[in-house]
């Protein structure tokens, strides 16, 4: 019998995959965008469209990856997707065309989503079988660590007078290196997964974000449906509310003379605070309840978004970076946890609905921010709108908790 893979090796391989596909492939555009705006005929509004194209691709990829089964093993699918992420990232250095930028980021978004779905199903199911679900927090820390790495990489290369093309090439090289490491650390599954099992596992990547929190189902369908509707709306508002600052934070900092030298440091703070956030928020929710915790996280993120355009200087921006990084992954997990709690039976449909709502908010956010920036010359109005959206998401989350408490 082949020896079972080491759970630590599996978790580290998954961490590196998420760091590359999400932390770099999906979010490295944030620290590179200001450099591109300075060097190219590319405005902040154009940057919003390019970011939106990436999020459209991610939405399509996440839905397809959750609902459809591609031929071949999960390991093969995620390795191909990670290779595609590296390729599209590197090709960004070979063009100055706005249209090509959008196409490449769109394809990169699809690839990132397939990596997330594929690697989550592959690693988390095996960690569960090995009795090491506790390592899921290490696995999901890859997103934050990838963001932190991208901040260090871009900051270091810019200090060496690198241009925007160099940054994309270095990002592609880092992703390709993670691909090699993941291929070594994550072996093929010993037994082929049957089709019914694979169907049941299609939404595992999303469900496992909150796997350490007890999930209960509601015993009243009509009440659950009403709560689910509010939760779906709140999740879309969260997608809109978080993505504007996460896309334009570095550009905001570079446009402020007082903060221009701190852009990469702020992005580093986002990544470092994101890395342990799943672990922290899951434990907070286990003690105080998912709905209350979701509302608190949305409230804190709203404060962070507002601080980013408060004009209060470096302390406010540093606090904004920590609040943004420390909440966005946790809210993603908490929202899905609540959706599972309110749904009985197969969770695939509600995961797809939540993903669609979240993805729509992500797509609209950068586009709105870019348009408003073109009119006003700053991100204040867009960020304040995002903060209001997050406050509304917090309020909707609290109504879910009050309904539950009243029924109890």
C-alpha positions in Angstrom: 0.0 0.0 0.0 1.4 3.5 -0.8 2.3 5.6 2.2 -0.3 8.2 3.1 0.9 11.8 2.3 2.2 13.9 5.2 -0.6 16.3 6.3 1.9 19.1 6.9 3.3 18.7 3.4 -0.3 18.8 2.0 -1.1 21.9 3.9 2.1 23.7 2.9 1.6 22.7 -0.7 -1.9 24.1 -0.6 -0.7 27.2 1.2 1.8 27.8 -1.6 -0.8 27.2 -4.3 -3.2 29.7 -2.7 -0.4 32.2 -2.2 0.4 32.1 -5.9 -3.0 31.9 -7.4 -4.8 34.3 -5.0 -2.3 36.4 -3.1 -0.2 37.0 -6.3 -2.3 36.0 -9.3 -5.5 37.7 -8.1 -4.2 40.6 -5.9 -0.8 41.5 -7.2 -2.5 44.0 -9.5 -3.0 46.3 -6.5 0.7 47.1 -5.8 1.6 47.1 -9.6 -1.3 49.3 -10.7 0.3 52.6 -9.4 3.5 51.9 -11.3 1.5 51.2 -14.5 -0.5 54.4 -14.1 2.7 56.4 -13.8 4.4 54.7 -16.8 1.5 54.1 -19.3 -1.5 56.0 -20.7 -3.6 54.1 -18.1 -5.9 56.0 -15.8 -7.4 54.9 -12.5 -10.7 54.4 -14.3 -8.9 52.1 -16.8 -7.5 50.2 -13.8 -11.0 49.8 -12.5 -12.1 48.1 -15.7 -9.0 45.8 -15.7 -9.7 44.8 -12.1 -13.4 44.3 -12.9 -12.4 42.0 -15.8 -10.4 39.9 -13.4 -13.3 39.6 -11.0 -15.7 38.7 -13.8 -13.3 35.8 -14.7 -13.1 34.8 -11.1 -16.9 34.7 -10.8 -17.2 32.6 -13.9 -14.4 30.3 -12.8 -15.8 29.9 -9.2 -19.3 29.0 -10.4 -18.0 26.6 -13.1 -15.6 25.0 -10.7 -18.3 24.5 -8.1 -21.0 23.2 -10.4 -19.1 21.5 -13.2 -16.7 18.6 -13.2 -13.7 18.8 -15.6 -12.2 15.6 -17.0 -9.0 14.4 -15.2 -8.0 14.4 -11.6 -8.4 17.3 -9.3 -4.6 17.5 -9.0 -4.2 17.8 -12.8 -6.9 20.5 -13.0 -5.4 22.7 -10.3 -1.9 22.3 -11.6 -3.0 23.3 -15.1 -4.9 26.2 -13.7 -1.9 27.4 -11.7 0.3 27.2 -14.8 -2.3 29.3 -16.6 -2.2 31.8 -13.8 1.6 32.0 -14.2 1.4 32.4 -18.0 -1.3 35.1 -18.0 0.6 37.0 -15.2 3.8 36.9 -17.2 2.1 38.0 -20.5 1.0 41.2 -18.8 4.6 42.4 -19.3 4.4 41.9 -23.0 1.7 44.4 -24.0 0.6 48.0 -23.4 -2.9 47.4 -24.8 -5.8 48.1 -22.4 -7.9 45.5 -24.2 -5.3 42.9 -23.8 -4.8 43.7 -20.2 -8.5 43.1 -19.6 -8.4 39.8 -21.5 -5.4 38.5 -19.6 -6.8 39.5 -16.3 -10.1 37.9 -17.2 -8.4 34.6 -18.0 -6.2 34.9 -14.9 -9.4 35.3 -12.8 -10.8 32.1 -14.2 -7.5 30.3 -13.4 -7.4 31.6 -9.9 -10.9 30.4 -9.2 -10.1 26.9 -10.5 -7.0 26.7 -8.4 -9.0 27.6 -5.3 -11.7 25.1 -6.0 -9.3 22.4 -7.1 -6.7 22.7 -4.4 -9.3 23.1 -1.7 -11.1 19.9 -2.6 -7.9 18.0 -3.0 -6.1 19.1 0.2 -9.0 19.6 2.6 -10.6 16.3 2.0 -7.3 14.5 2.6 -6.6 16.5 5.7 -10.0 15.5 7.0 -9.3 11.9 6.2 -6.0 12.1 8.1 -7.7 13.7 11.1 -5.8 17.0 10.7 -8.7 19.5 10.0 -6.8 21.9 12.3 -4.3 22.4 9.4 -7.0 24.1 7.3 -6.1 27.4 9.0 -2.5 27.0 7.8 -3.8 26.2 4.3 -6.0 29.3 4.1 -3.2 31.5 5.4 -1.7 31.2 1.9 -3.9 34.1 0.6 -2.6 36.5 3.2 1.0 35.3 2.9 0.8 35.6 -0.9 -0.3 39.2 -0.5 2.5 39.9 2.0 5.0 38.3 -0.4 3.8 40.4 -3.3 4.3 43.5 -1.2 7.9 42.6 -0.3 8.6 41.6 -3.9 7.3 44.7 -5.6 8.8 47.0 -2.9 12.2 45.3 -3.2 12.2 45.4 -7.0 11.1 49.0 -7.1 13.9 49.9 -4.8 16.2 48.4 -7.5 14.6 50.7 -10.2 12.5 47.9 -11.7 9.7 48.9 -14.1 6.2 47.6 -14.2 7.1 44.9 -16.7 9.7 43.5 -14.3 7.1 43.3 -11.6 4.8 41.2 -13.7 7.6 38.9 -14.8 8.8 38.4 -11.2 5.2 37.6 -10.2 5.0 35.0 -13.0 8.3 33.5 -11.9 7.0 33.3 -8.3 3.8 31.6 -9.4 5.7 29.1 -11.5 8.0 28.3 -8.6 5.0 27.7 -6.4 3.6 25.4 -9.1 6.8 23.3 -9.0 6.7 23.1 -5.2 3.0 22.2 -5.1 3.5 19.4 -7.7 6.2 18.0 -5.4 4.4 18.4 -2.1 0.9 17.3 -3.2 0.9 13.8 -4.7 -1.9 12.3 -6.9 -4.7 10.7 -4.9 -4.2 7.0 -4.4 -7.7 6.1 -5.5 -9.9 7.7 -8.1 -12.8 9.7 -6.6 -16.2 8.4 -7.7 -18.5 10.7 -9.6 -21.1 10.9 -6.7 -18.3 11.8 -4.3 -16.9 14.4 -6.6 -20.3 16.0 -7.0 -20.6 16.2 -3.3 -17.2 17.8 -3.0 -17.6 20.5 -5.7 -18.5 23.1 -3.1 -16.0 21.9 -0.6 -13.6 24.8 -1.2 -16.2 27.3 0.0 -17.7 25.2 2.7 -14.3 24.4 4.2 -13.6 28.1 4.9 -15.8 27.7 7.9 -15.2 24.1 8.6 -14.0 24.5 12.2 -17.3 26.2 13.2 -20.3 24.1 14.2 -23.0 24.4 11.5 -26.7 23.9 12.4 -29.6 23.8 10.1 -32.8 25.6 10.6 -36.1 23.8 11.2 -38.3 26.4 9.6 -38.1 26.6 5.8 -39.9 29.9 5.3 -37.9 31.6 8.0 -34.7 30.2 6.6 -35.5 31.4 3.1 -36.1 35.0 4.4 -32.9 34.9 6.3 -31.0 33.5 3.3 -32.3 36.3 1.1 -31.0 38.9 3.5 -27.7 37.0 3.8 -27.3 36.8 0.1 -27.8 40.6 -0.2 -25.4 41.2 2.6 -22.8 39.0 0.9 -23.1 41.0 -2.3 -22.8 44.3 -0.4 -19.6 42.9 1.3 -18.2 42.0 -2.1 -18.8 45.6 -3.2 -17.6 47.1 0.0 -14.3 45.4 0.4 -13.0 45.2 -3.1 -12.6 49.0 -3.8 -10.0 49.5 -1.1 -8.4 46.1 -1.8 -8.0 47.1 -5.5 -6.9 50.7 -5.1 -5.1 50.9 -1.7 -1.6 51.2 -3.1 -2.8 53.8 -5.7 -4.5 55.8 -2.9 -1.2 55.8 -1.0 1.0 56.8 -3.9 -1.3 59.7 -4.8 -0.8 61.1 -1.3 2.6 62.9 -1.0 2.7 62.0 2.7 2.1 58.3 2.1 3.7 57.7 -1.4 6.7 55.9 0.1 4.5 53.6 2.3 2.3 52.0 -0.4 4.1 48.6 -0.3 4.4 48.6 3.4 0.6 49.1 3.7 0.0 46.2 1.3 2.4 44.1 3.5 0.2 44.9 6.5 -2.9 43.8 4.7 -1.3 40.4 3.9 0.2 39.8 7.4 -3.2 40.6 9.1 -5.1 38.4 6.6 -2.9 35.3 7.1 -4.3 34.3 10.6 -7.7 35.9 10.2 -9.6 32.7 9.3 -8.3 31.0 12.5 -9.3 34.0 14.6 -12.7 34.7 13.2 -13.7 31.0 13.3 -12.9 30.8 17.0 -14.7 34.1 17.7 -17.8 32.8 15.9 -17.7 29.5 17.8 -18.0 31.5 21.0 -20.3 34.4 20.1 -22.3 33.1 17.1 -21.8 33.4 13.4 -24.3 36.2 12.7 -23.1 38.5 15.5 -19.5 37.9 14.4 -20.3 38.5 10.8 -21.8 41.9 11.7 -18.8 42.8 13.8 -16.4 42.0 11.0 -18.4 44.0 8.5 -18.5 46.9 10.9 -14.7 46.8 11.4 -14.1 46.6 7.7 -16.4 49.6 7.2 -14.2 51.5 9.6 -11.1 50.5 7.7 -12.5 51.6 4.4 -13.6 54.9 5.8 -10.2 55.5 7.4 -8.5 54.9 4.1 -10.0 58.2 2.7 -10.2 60.1 6.0 -7.2 62.2 5.3 -5.8 61.6 8.8 -2.4 60.6 7.5 -0.2 57.6 8.1 -1.8 56.2 11.4 -5.2 56.1 9.8 -3.9 54.3 6.6 -2.0 51.8 8.7 -5.1 51.0 10.8 -7.1 50.8 7.5 -4.6 48.2 6.1 -4.8 46.1 9.3 -8.6 46.2 9.5 -9.0 45.4 5.8 -6.6 42.5 5.9 -7.9 41.2 9.2 -11.5 41.0 8.1 -12.0 40.3 4.3 -11.1 36.6 4.5 -13.0 36.1 7.8 -16.2 37.7 6.4 -15.9 35.4 3.3 -15.9 32.4 5.7 -18.5 33.7 8.1 -21.0 34.4 5.3 -20.7 30.9 3.9 -20.9 29.4 7.4 -24.2 31.2 7.9 -25.5 30.1 4.5 -24.7 26.5 5.4 -26.4 26.8 8.8 -29.6 28.0 7.1 -29.6 25.3 4.4 -30.4 21.6 4.7 -29.3 18.9 2.3 -26.9 19.6 -0.5 -25.0 22.9 0.0 -23.9 23.3 -3.6 -26.8 25.5 -4.7 -26.5 28.0 -1.9 -22.8 28.2 -2.3 -23.3 29.0 -6.0 -25.8 31.7 -5.1 -23.6 33.3 -2.5 -20.6 33.1 -4.8 -22.7 34.9 -7.5 -23.8 37.6 -5.2 -20.3 38.2 -3.8 -18.8 38.1 -7.3 -21.3 40.6 -8.7 -20.4 43.0 -5.9 -16.7 42.5 -6.7 -17.3 43.3 -10.4 -19.3 46.4 -9.8 -17.0 47.8 -7.1 -13.8 48.6 -9.2 -15.9 49.8 -12.1 -17.8 52.3 -9.9 -14.6 53.4 -8.2 -12.9 54.0 -11.5 -15.8 56.0 -12.9 -16.1 58.1 -9.7 -12.3 58.7 -9.6 -12.4 60.0 -13.2 -15.1 62.6 -12.2 -13.7 63.6 -8.8 -9.9 62.8 -9.0 -10.0 60.8 -5.8 -11.5 57.7 -4.2 -13.4 59.4 -1.4 -16.9 59.1 -2.7 -16.4 55.5 -3.9 -14.9 54.4 -0.6 -17.6 56.1 1.5 -20.2 54.3 -0.6 -18.3 51.0 0.1 -18.3 51.8 3.8 -22.1 52.4 3.7 -22.5 49.1 1.9 -20.5 47.3 4.6 -22.6 48.9 7.3 -25.8 47.7 5.5 -24.3 44.2 5.4 -23.6 44.4 9.2 -27.2 45.5 9.8 -28.6 42.7 7.7 -26.5 40.2 9.5 -27.8 41.4 12.9 -31.4 40.9 11.7 -30.6 37.3 11.0 -29.4 36.9 14.5 -32.4 38.6 16.0 -34.8 36.4 14.1 -32.9 33.3 15.4 -32.9 34.6 18.9 -36.6 35.5 18.8 -37.5 32.0 17.6 -35.4 30.4 20.3 
